[in-house]
Amino acid sequence: MSNTLAIAHKELRSYFVSPIAYVFIGFFALLYGYFFVVSLNFLVRVSMQAGMGMGGPQTININEYMIRPLLGNTAVIMLLVLPLMTMRTYAEEKRTGTIELLLSSPLTEMQIILGKFIGAMTLFTIMLGVTFIHVSILFIYGEPELGPILSGYLGLWLMGGAFISVGLLISSVTKNQMVAGMGTFGVLLMFWVISWVGDPSSGSTTTQVLGYLSILDHFEDFSKGVIDTKHLTYYLSFITFGLFLTAKAVDSERWRG
């Protein structure tokens, strides 16, 4: 475990000794802030229409009209940002030649992979943590429900873990960072839109399987405040399988070396 944490510390430190971490945190917070303002303006308009008797709901639920759309937009931000964040994890070490030193050290593939995964997840957790500054404003001026917010962030965190596991896998099979970033985005986009294939109303086995594989569909319940073991199992299995494939890719690199 100490070796894994040492790799995680090294990975996290590599983000912060350069502007990389600050750029990603700032960019993520900027995009989140933009969608926060857009969602807040929409909530204010709906509230004013309801107050003036111009139609619409008489009771405004902050979670329904602002938090859920905001969390959905945050997932889109993650789809854009996390492939860029993970594209350097292995590709950069292959480019600079430090991968040989890492693979020749007395560390197992899984220790290396878990260390890099924990380092990337720590940075991602910090990025999500910064957004709580925006959410705290809602508790000062309104009365949102805390439960759906926490479950929504849990869903985002698990989805981010799935994104990072794919990023590690793609980065481990190439030395070109741009190829790793675009490849990760392409794979994640495929899992994002996979449920759009076919007719959802048909109820066929193929449609159900594609719906289950969708990385976005499993997030919906989290954003509603529902934590279902089915969705937890999906994300944890996705992460485990991604790390397993990364281990196989790193193992083949060790044998080729």
N, C-alpha and C positions, 0 to 999 in steps of 0.2 A: 504493500500500500504506500510505503514511503517513497518508492521509486515512481509510482504513478503520480503522487502529489508533487514530486520534484519536477517531473515533465510538465505537469499542469502549471506549476509556478513559472517555469522557463517559458512556456507558451504564452502565458498571460503577460509576463514581463516583456516579451518580444513585441506585444501589441502596444505597450505603454512607453517603451523607450523610444519609439518613433511616433509620428503624428497619427498613425493608423487608428488607434483606439479612440482618440479625441475626434477624429474626422467622422468615424462611424457613429459614435455617441451623439455628436452634434447634428449630423445629417438625419439620424433616426428621430431625434427630438424635434428637429425642424419640421419634418414631414408629419410627425404625430401632432405637433402644435397646429399645423395648418388644418388638418382634418378635425382637430378638436374645436377650432374656431368655427369651421363650417358646420359641424354638428351642433354647436351651441347656438349659432345664428338660426338654424332650422328650428331648434327647440323653442327659442324666443318667439319666432314667428307663429308657430303653432299655439303657443301659450297666449299670445296677444289675440289671435283669431278666436280662441275659445273664450277669452275674457270679454271680448266685444260682441259675442253672440253671432259670429260670422260663420258658424259651422265648425265641424271637426269635433274631436273628443272633448268632453266636459272635464275629464280628469286626465292630467298630463303625467305620464309615467316617465321619469327621467331615464330609467334603464331601457325602456322600450324604444323611446324616441331619440335617445342620444348615445347611450353606452353601447348598445348592440351594434348600431351602424359604425360607431367609432372603433370597436374591436374588430369588426370585419375589415375596415380600412387598414387597421394595424397589421392584420395578416397579409394584406397586399404589400405593405411596406417591407415586411419580413421577406416576402418572396423576392423583392428587388435587392434588399441589402445583404441578407445572409449569404447568398452565393458569392458576393464580392468579399465578404469577410472570411470565408473558408477557403477561397481559391488558392491562398498562399501556404496553407498548412503543410502540405507535402511538396507541392510543386516548387516552392521557393527553395526548399532544402535540396531537392534534386538539381535545381539550376545552379546552386552555389556549391554543390558537392558535399554538403554536410550530412546528407542522408547516409553515406557510407560510414561515417563516424558514429552516427546514431544506431545503425543496424549492427555495427560491430561491438557495441557496448553490451555489458551483461544485463540486458533488459529483454523481456519477452515482447512479442508483437502486441499483445493485449495491453501490457503496461504502457507502451508508447501510445497506442491508440486511445486508451482511456484517459491518459494524461492530456493529450491534445484535445480530446472531446470535453473534458472538464474545464480546460483553459478557455476554450471557445464558448462553452455554456456560461462560464462565469462572466465573460465580457457581455454576452447576450443578456444575462440576468441584470447586469448593471444598466444596460440600455433600457430594459423594461422598467427598472426601478426609477429611472429619471422621469418616466411618464407619470409616476404617482404624484408628482408635483402638480400636474394639470388636474388629475382626478380629485386631489384634495380641495381644489377650488369649489367643486360641486358640493362637497360636504359643508363648506363654509356658507354658501348661499342657497343651498337646496337640501333635499332629503332623499338622496338616492339609496337604493338597497345595497348593502355591502356584500351580501352573499353572491348575487350574480356577477358582481364586479370581480370578486376573488376567484370564482370558478372560471370566469372568462379569461382572467390572467393565467390561471393554471392551464387552460386550454392553449393559450398562446405560447406558454413556456414549453409544453409538451410538443406542440407543433414546431417550435423553434428547434427543439432537440432532434426531431425527425429531419428538418432541413439541414442541420449541421452534420448529422450522420451521413446524409447523401453527399454533402460538400466534402467531407473527409474521404469518402469513397472515390469520388471523381478526381479529387486532387492527388490521390495516391497512385493513379494510373497515368499521369502525364506530368511533364516538367514545365509546361506552358501555363502560366497563371490565367491568361485570358481564355484558353481552351477549358480550363477547369471551371472558371466562373460561368461561362456560357453553357458548358455541359451540365453543370449543376442546375442552372436556371431551367434548361430544357427538360431535364428529368422531373424537377419539381412541378413545372407547368403541366407536364403530362399527367401527374397524379392529381393536379388541381382540377383539370377539366375532364378527367376520365369518365366521370359520372354523366357528362353531357352526351355521351355516345348512346344512341338508342332512345327508345321511348319509355320514360319513367312510368307511364300509366299501363304499360303492357304487363308488368309484373313477371317478366321472364327471368329465368335463372341467370342468364348473362347480364341482364340489367341490374339484378340484385348484387351480383359479384362485383361489377364495375362500380356500383354505388358504395359497396363496402370498402373498395380500394381507394376511394376518393379521400384525399387528405384533408379536404375542406369540409366535406359533409360531416365528418366526425367532430368538427369544431362547433357545429351549430348548437348542440345541446349545452355545451359549456357556456356559450354566450347567453343562453336562457337561464342559467343558474342550475342546470342539471348535470350532475357528475355520475355518469353511467360507466360501470366496469367494462362494458363492451368497448367504449371509446378509449378508456385507459389502457386496456389490453392492446388495442390497435396501435396506439402511439408507442407504447413500450416495446411491442413486437417489431414495429417499424425501425425503431432506434437500434434494437438488438441485432436485427438482421443486417442493417446498414453497417454497423461496427464489425459484425462477423465477416461480411464481404471485404471490408477494408483490411481486416487481419489477413485474409487470404491473399489480397493484393500485395500487402507489405511482405508477407512470407515469401511470395514468389520473387519479389525484389531482392530479398536477402539471398535466396538461392542463386539468382542470376549474378548477384555481386560476388 
